[in-house]
Amino acid sequence: MDTPPRTRAAATLAASRHALALLTLAASLSACGRSGSAADAPIELPGAAGSQKAQGASAALASPAALASPAPAEDEPPPGLPASPPLVSLGGVATPPTPIPEGRPRLASTSMLTRVHARPSADAKPVGFLRAGAVVEMDPEPAGTSGCPGGFRKIKPFGYVCVGPDATLDLNDEIVRATARRPDVTHKLPYMYGTVTRGGPAYARIPTEDDLARFEPNLKKHLDRWAKDEESGATYGLDVWLKWSAEPAPAALDALAQRITDREIPWFLRDGRRAPNLSGRIKADDAVKIDEVSRRNGMAFLESFLHEGRRYNVTTDLRVVPADRFRPIRGSEFHGVEIGKEIDFPFALVRRAGGKRWRVVGKKLVEGGELEWRSAVPLTGKQQFFGGKLHYETKDGDWVDDRHAGRIDPAKKMPAWGKNGEKWLDVNITKQVLVAYEGTKPVYATLISSGEAGLEDHESSTATKRGIFRIHTKFVTSTMDSDAVGEEFELRDVPYVQYFEEGYALHGAYWHDKFGRPKSHGCINLSPEDARRLFFWTEPAVPPGWHGAARSLTGTVVFVHP
């Protein structure tokens, strides 16, 4: 039997606090272009600095820039995590964390972002973040009530969480149960994703026939167009919506014609129930339509199901949206290479499609075949100009030109942090290449998409800011948006976000496949798989089950240069 939902009064209070916090955040933080929200999170951080650019953001990711400043003595960073394999290796292999032992006391997050504090005080600096549905082990006794009437609990492996609107000791809480599906870090994309192709409503519950007539009066016309659209319509990408499905599904048009309903509808939507108000957008008990989705929106989903022939998806904040208004997103298949395991220096990464292999016949170059886009090509080290264009000799005797393939070499002069044995990221804007180092040892290389303005001034363009930085805040997913005229967008649950300076971040991009060419509005775009691998390799480490981590001064170095 389903546990009764939260009382309406409690849900309303939580939603109002959530909305107020979002407004405060949007007003107070600047980012890699425009103000925005970090994972749509109820989090207020002081001292965020940086200018706002007219161009908007490839990430308008709200950046906790204050975390990059020295911490007070009482907020010293927590100790390192216990030695264990990373959740995801640079080779892409996931190692499941050890489950919480039975009988241990636990705490759960009930907010899109629940702060983990350095000390048991509301004034203490956040050292990490949980997301709704996360369940973590805790100490059984309260650790203090400073700014938290419900009391702080110390959680594993470190930090303190306030029991209140954003966290609960009740593991049967309806939000906890409804968001029990956690981000899938074994896959390049942690959720199911889609981008809006045809705008429409978002619902608090599964709409009835009367609701559809009221809120989607042009539904028949919309579905007719969707049925005929071969690029993003009924015949495209059903496998994306079946990510967590245990049973095969009928073709979308067959399901619609036969008005099929899945046997397993999410429990919180059965029998006309409303979803728990995690989004904060349900303003009344009888609310049905609670929001709109529009073109230039990208979203992530926890659930997907058929109801009377139509497929509906449930967003990570528990809004119900028709799947036929989205193009399913698989994400780029590209990822980089492990140096020393898959390839050794010198080598080239093919950053543009259409490249050719060339052979020297006499004094002329003769085409020797296609150059596989984004492949890693071993080189001899020899290079030569042919027809005024720089070419590199491959180990099999061919030549590749620098327009399509960029040569990758180890750092010519090792920086101090490398000599000290630190992990660091070498980001070359000109070559659109990132190389990861463990001390002086290069271990991974891949293609990126940095700011589309190239080497222009980052203050007045969409160029990526250059310099030496440290990663200070990480989120498994976060939201980016822009309201710049002509470039409006909202991309929710951008995967594997790593802030290194103000609102600038490394992050996965699920909406394009242009890695190797400048594409972003200032941040460093990675393929989803590269973003996943590097996220779990860099510092600060995100503990298992957490949604983010924050650490001043000790994160992985990011060196961004021409």
GIQUI-V118251 format. One record per residue. N is the residue number from 1. RES is the residue in one small letter. PSI is psi in radians with two decimals (NA if undefined). NEAR is the number of other C-alpha atoms within 8 Angstrom. Layout:
BEGIN
((N:RES:PSI:NEAR) (N:RES:PSI:NEAR))
END
This chain:
BEGIN
((1:m:2.36:2) (2:d:2.45:4) (3:t:2.41:7) (4:p:2.54:5) (5:p:2.91:7) (6:r:2.68:8) (7:t:2.60:6) (8:r:-0.63:6) (9:a:-0.75:6) (10:a:-0.73:8) (11:a:-0.72:11) (12:t:-0.72:11) (13:l:-0.79:9) (14:a:-0.72:11) (15:a:-0.71:13) (16:s:-0.68:9) (17:r:-0.68:8) (18:h:-0.83:12) (19:a:-0.72:10) (20:l:-0.75:8) (21:a:-0.69:12) (22:l:-0.74:13) (23:l:-0.71:8) (24:t:-0.76:9) (25:l:-0.84:14) (26:a:-0.58:12) (27:a:-0.41:7) (28:s:-0.35:8) (29:l:2.44:13) (30:s:2.83:18) (31:a:-2.82:19) (32:c:0.86:19) (33:g:-1.11:19) (34:r:2.77:15) (35:s:2.54:15) (36:g:-2.91:16) (37:s:2.51:15) (38:a:1.86:11) (39:a:0.53:12) (40:d:0.80:10) (41:a:2.45:13) (42:p:1.35:13) (43:i:2.30:10) (44:e:2.09:7) (45:l:2.30:8) (46:p:2.71:6) (47:g:0.23:6) (48:a:2.26:13) (49:a:2.99:9) (50:g:2.62:7) (51:s:2.75:8) (52:q:2.28:10) (53:k:2.58:11) (54:a:-0.39:8) (55:q:-0.30:10) (56:g:-2.78:16) (57:a:2.51:18) (58:s:-0.24:13) (59:a:1.91:17) (60:a:1.31:18) (61:l:2.12:18) (62:a:2.11:15) (63:s:2.16:14) (64:p:1.25:13) (65:a:-0.46:12) (66:a:-0.40:10) (67:l:-0.26:12) (68:a:-0.13:12) (69:s:2.80:8) (70:p:2.47:7) (71:a:2.55:9) (72:p:2.78:6) (73:a:-0.67:5) (74:e:-0.17:5) (75:d:0.62:10) (76:e:2.53:8) (77:p:2.63:9) (78:p:2.84:8) (79:p:2.84:4) (80:g:2.79:4) (81:l:2.68:7) (82:p:2.51:4) (83:a:2.17:4) (84:s:2.81:4) (85:p:2.54:6) (86:p:2.70:9) (87:l:-0.60:11) (88:v:2.28:15) (89:s:2.94:12) (90:l:-0.36:10) (91:g:-0.03:7) (92:g:0.07:9) (93:v:2.24:8) (94:a:2.40:10) (95:t:1.92:8) (96:p:2.44:5) (97:p:2.79:6) (98:t:2.22:4) (99:p:2.74:4) (100:i:2.26:7) (101:p:2.54:5) (102:e:2.48:4) (103:g:-0.16:4) (104:r:2.49:8) (105:p:2.51:8) (106:r:2.77:10) (107:l:2.60:14) (108:a:2.57:15) (109:s:2.45:16) (110:t:0.31:15) (111:s:2.77:14) (112:m:-0.40:13) (113:l:2.04:16) (114:t:2.19:17) (115:r:2.44:11) (116:v:2.06:12) (117:h:2.70:15) (118:a:-0.55:14) (119:r:2.87:10) (120:p:1.16:17) (121:s:2.44:12) (122:a:-0.33:9) (123:d:-0.15:5) (124:a:2.63:10) (125:k:2.44:8) (126:p:2.39:10) (127:v:-0.07:14) (128:g:-3.13:14) (129:f:2.50:13) (130:l:2.83:15) (131:r:2.67:13) (132:a:2.28:14) (133:g:-0.29:15) (134:a:2.34:13) (135:v:2.17:10) (136:v:2.69:11) (137:e:2.55:11) (138:m:2.87:12) (139:d:2.54:9) (140:p:-0.47:6) (141:e:2.53:5) (142:p:2.61:10) (143:a:0.15:9) (144:g:2.85:10) (145:t:0.31:12) (146:s:1.85:9) (147:g:0.22:7) (148:c:1.60:13) (149:p:-0.56:7) (150:g:-0.17:8) (151:g:2.50:12) (152:f:2.57:15) (153:r:2.36:16) (154:k:2.26:13) (155:i:2.89:13) (156:k:2.49:8) (157:p:-0.16:6) (158:f:2.91:7) (159:g:2.99:15) (160:y:2.43:13) (161:v:2.38:14) (162:c:2.19:13) (163:v:2.06:13) (164:g:-2.44:9) (165:p:-0.44:9) (166:d:-0.06:12) (167:a:2.65:14) (168:t:2.75:13) (169:l:-0.11:8) (170:d:1.78:7) (171:l:-0.13:11) (172:n:0.13:7) (173:d:2.44:11) (174:e:-0.58:11) (175:i:-0.73:12) (176:v:-0.79:15) (177:r:-0.68:10) (178:a:-0.41:11) (179:t:0.48:11) (180:a:-0.40:8) (181:r:2.06:7) (182:r:2.82:7) (183:p:2.39:7) (184:d:1.64:8) (185:v:0.00:11) (186:t:-0.13:8) (187:h:2.73:7) (188:k:-0.53:9) (189:l:2.23:13) (190:p:-0.27:10) (191:y:-3.09:9) (192:m:2.45:12) (193:y:2.65:13) (194:g:2.68:11) (195:t:2.52:14) (196:v:2.24:14) (197:t:-0.50:10) (198:r:1.94:8) (199:g:2.76:10) (200:g:-2.97:9) (201:p:2.75:13) (202:a:2.41:13) (203:y:2.76:13) (204:a:-0.34:13) (205:r:3.08:12) (206:i:2.17:9) (207:p:2.55:9) (208:t:3.06:6) (209:e:-0.71:6) (210:d:-0.69:7) (211:d:-0.75:10) (212:l:-0.70:11) (213:a:-0.60:9) (214:r:-0.80:7) (215:f:-0.30:8) (216:e:1.14:10) (217:p:-0.39:7) (218:n:0.50:6) (219:l:-0.76:9) (220:k:-0.79:6) (221:k:-0.73:7) (222:h:-0.83:8) (223:l:-0.57:9) (224:d:-0.76:8) (225:r:-0.75:9) (226:w:-0.66:11) (227:a:-0.52:11) (228:k:-0.17:8) (229:d:1.88:10) (230:e:-0.32:9) (231:e:-0.57:5) (232:s:0.39:13) (233:g:-2.59:13) (234:a:-0.53:13) (235:t:0.03:12) (236:y:2.28:10) (237:g:0.42:11) (238:l:-0.55:11) (239:d:-0.51:6) (240:v:-0.76:11) (241:w:-0.18:10) (242:l:0.30:10) (243:k:-0.77:7) (244:w:0.29:6) (245:s:2.37:6) (246:a:-0.22:4) (247:e:2.62:4) (248:p:2.72:6) (249:a:2.62:5) (250:p:2.77:6) (251:a:2.58:8) (252:a:-0.76:10) (253:l:-0.58:9) (254:d:-0.76:8) (255:a:-0.70:13) (256:l:-0.76:11) (257:a:-0.61:7) (258:q:0.00:7) (259:r:0.89:10) (260:i:2.45:11) (261:t:2.30:9) (262:d:2.62:8) (263:r:-0.55:4) (264:e:1.55:5) (265:i:2.47:9) (266:p:2.33:7) (267:w:-0.59:7) (268:f:-0.04:9) (269:l:0.05:12) (270:r:2.64:8) (271:d:0.64:4) (272:g:0.19:7) (273:r:2.65:8) (274:r:2.64:9) (275:a:2.64:10) (276:p:2.55:11) (277:n:0.95:12) (278:l:-0.57:11) (279:s:-0.38:9) (280:g:0.15:12) (281:r:-0.09:8) (282:i:1.87:10) (283:k:-0.17:8) (284:a:2.73:5) (285:d:-0.52:5) (286:d:0.30:4) (287:a:2.43:9) (288:v:-1.22:9) (289:k:2.17:9) (290:i:-0.09:12) (291:d:3.02:8) (292:e:2.54:8) (293:v:2.58:10) (294:s:2.90:10) (295:r:2.61:10) (296:r:0.19:10) (297:n:2.42:12) (298:g:2.46:12) (299:m:2.79:11) (300:a:2.68:12) (301:f:2.55:12) (302:l:-0.56:12) (303:e:2.70:9) (304:s:2.30:12) (305:f:2.77:11) (306:l:2.37:13) (307:h:2.01:11) (308:e:0.74:8) (309:g:-0.35:13) (310:r:2.47:11) (311:r:2.35:11) (312:y:2.54:13) (313:n:2.66:13) (314:v:2.13:13) (315:t:2.95:13) (316:t:-0.35:9) (317:d:0.35:8) (318:l:0.64:11) (319:r:2.58:13) (320:v:2.12:13) (321:v:2.51:11) (322:p:2.22:12) (323:a:-0.43:9) (324:d:-0.07:11) (325:r:0.13:10) (326:f:2.61:12) (327:r:2.08:13) (328:p:2.44:13) (329:i:2.15:12) (330:r:-0.50:8) (331:g:2.68:13) (332:s:2.51:9) (333:e:-0.09:6) (334:f:2.55:8) (335:h:2.87:8) (336:g:-2.84:9) (337:v:2.59:10) (338:e:2.13:12) (339:i:2.33:12) (340:g:-0.27:7) (341:k:-0.82:6) (342:e:-0.44:7) (343:i:2.77:11) (344:d:2.80:9) (345:f:2.65:10) (346:p:2.66:11) (347:f:2.95:13) (348:a:2.56:12) (349:l:2.25:14) (350:v:1.87:16) (351:r:-0.16:13) (352:r:2.50:12) (353:a:2.78:10) (354:g:0.10:8) (355:g:2.74:14) (356:k:2.66:10) (357:r:2.44:12) (358:w:2.56:12) (359:r:2.53:11) (360:v:2.04:9) (361:v:1.89:7) (362:g:-2.04:4) (363:k:0.23:5) (364:k:2.72:6) (365:l:2.31:9) (366:v:2.37:8) (367:e:2.31:8) (368:g:0.26:9) (369:g:3.02:7) (370:e:2.58:8) (371:l:2.06:11) (372:e:2.15:8) (373:w:2.28:10) (374:r:0.21:10) (375:s:2.80:8) (376:a:2.14:10) (377:v:2.04:9) (378:p:2.41:12) (379:l:2.79:13) (380:t:-0.38:8) (381:g:-0.27:7) (382:k:2.49:7) (383:q:2.68:8) (384:q:2.63:7) (385:f:2.27:8) (386:f:2.16:8) (387:g:0.56:4) (388:g:0.10:5) (389:k:2.37:8) (390:l:2.30:10) (391:h:2.66:12) (392:y:2.44:14) (393:e:2.28:13) (394:t:2.84:12) (395:k:-0.29:8) (396:d:0.22:4) (397:g:0.01:7) (398:d:3.11:12) (399:w:2.49:11) (400:v:2.52:14) (401:d:2.67:11) (402:d:-0.27:11) (403:r:-0.54:6) (404:h:-0.48:12) (405:a:2.23:13) (406:g:2.24:11) (407:r:2.39:10) (408:i:2.20:9) (409:d:2.75:7) (410:p:2.82:6) (411:a:2.30:5) (412:k:-0.62:4) (413:k:2.00:4) (414:m:2.17:8) (415:p:2.90:6) (416:a:-0.70:6) (417:w:-0.52:11) (418:g:-0.75:14) (419:k:-0.50:10) (420:n:-0.04:7) (421:g:0.17:9) (422:e:2.67:10) (423:k:2.53:13) (424:w:2.77:14) (425:l:2.18:12) (426:d:1.93:11) (427:v:1.98:12) (428:n:1.93:11) (429:i:-0.68:12) (430:t:-0.78:8) (431:k:-0.20:7) (432:q:0.85:14) (433:v:2.49:13) (434:l:2.32:12) (435:v:2.23:12) (436:a:2.37:12) (437:y:2.53:14) (438:e:1.71:12) (439:g:-2.09:13) (440:t:0.01:9) (441:k:2.03:6) (442:p:2.35:11) (443:v:-0.28:11) (444:y:2.52:12) (445:a:2.50:12) (446:t:2.97:12) (447:l:2.60:13) (448:i:3.05:15) (449:s:1.88:16) (450:s:-2.94:18) (451:g:2.36:16) (452:e:-0.25:12) (453:a:0.09:11) (454:g:-2.11:12) (455:l:0.32:9) (456:e:3.07:7) (457:d:2.15:8) (458:h:-0.38:10) (459:e:-0.46:6) (460:s:0.23:7) (461:s:-3.03:10) (462:t:0.38:14) (463:a:2.69:15) (464:t:2.39:15) (465:k:2.31:9) (466:r:2.66:8) (467:g:-2.91:7) (468:i:2.12:8) (469:f:3.04:9) (470:r:2.43:13) (471:i:2.20:15) (472:h:-0.38:16) (473:t:2.40:14) (474:k:2.49:15) (475:f:2.40:13) (476:v:-0.72:10) (477:t:2.68:11) (478:s:2.94:16) (479:t:2.45:16) (480:m:2.55:17) (481:d:2.96:16) (482:s:2.45:15) (483:d:0.30:9) (484:a:2.38:9) (485:v:2.23:5) (486:g:-0.19:4) (487:e:0.51:9) (488:e:2.35:10) (489:f:2.80:10) (490:e:2.04:11) (491:l:1.87:12) (492:r:2.65:12) (493:d:0.76:10) (494:v:2.26:14) (495:p:2.52:17) (496:y:1.17:16) (497:v:2.31:16) (498:q:1.84:13) (499:y:2.38:14) (500:f:-0.26:14) (501:e:2.07:12) (502:e:-2.16:14) (503:g:0.11:17) (504:y:2.40:17) (505:a:2.73:13) (506:l:2.40:14) (507:h:2.76:15) (508:g:2.58:16) (509:a:1.99:12) (510:y:-0.14:14) (511:w:-0.05:8) (512:h:2.95:7) (513:d:0.84:8) (514:k:0.44:8) (515:f:2.33:13) (516:g:-0.12:12) (517:r:2.53:11) (518:p:2.30:14) (519:k:-0.44:11) (520:s:3.10:15) (521:h:0.36:18) (522:g:-0.58:18) (523:c:3.06:16) (524:i:1.84:14) (525:n:2.35:14) (526:l:2.71:15) (527:s:2.66:17) (528:p:-0.71:16) (529:e:-0.70:15) (530:d:-0.72:13) (531:a:-0.72:15) (532:r:-0.84:15) (533:r:-0.82:13) (534:l:-0.55:9) (535:f:-0.74:11) (536:f:-0.06:13) (537:w:-0.58:11) (538:t:2.95:10) (539:e:2.59:9) (540:p:2.53:14) (541:a:2.49:9) (542:v:2.01:11) (543:p:2.65:8) (544:p:2.32:6) (545:g:-0.29:8) (546:w:2.80:12) (547:h:-0.22:13) (548:g:2.94:12) (549:a:2.67:15) (550:a:2.39:12) (551:r:2.28:13) (552:s:2.43:12) (553:l:-0.24:9) (554:t:0.09:9) (555:g:2.98:12) (556:t:2.38:13) (557:v:2.39:12) (558:v:1.98:13) (559:f:1.90:12) (560:v:2.14:12) (561:h:2.89:8) (562:p:NA:7))
END
